[in-house]
Amino acid sequence: MKLSTHAVDRTAKAPSSALDHTVAPPLVPADPVIDTDHLARMTLGEADLEREVLQLFECQAGLLLERMANEQPKVVAALAHTLTGSARGVGAWKVAAAAEAVERAATAPPPVALTGVMDQLAAAVNEANTAIAELARSR
């Protein structure tokens, strides 16, 4: 793209401190923590079943995270795999992705420290739990 002489002159004269470096908001809103459309499809739109499934997911995710903290990598991988499936079932895509990362790390040779990926998984589960609580209040 060729700039006009006037545009080139203005660009050359503007000091870098005069440029506005503010970050614009995203054009598309961020993905929801819980994909409620997916959840509705999985529960055939039954609100009571949605609530029950989300409560079960919240409880299971907490139990699995607790167990992962004290297990060998092979067991951590299996537990993460279970959590991945559960998260996909309720539309908690960030939790599913984080659990997949834990599973990959736990099965990768040579053994690697799982602290970083486990922290990311715990953060994703906490975010999902917050979203579940907000959904419960709003329905």
Secondary structure as UniProt FT lines:
FT   HELIX           5..13
FT   HELIX           16..18
FT   HELIX           36..42
FT   TURN            43..45
FT   HELIX           47..68
FT   TURN            69..70
FT   HELIX           73..90
FT   HELIX           93..107
FT   HELIX           115..138
//
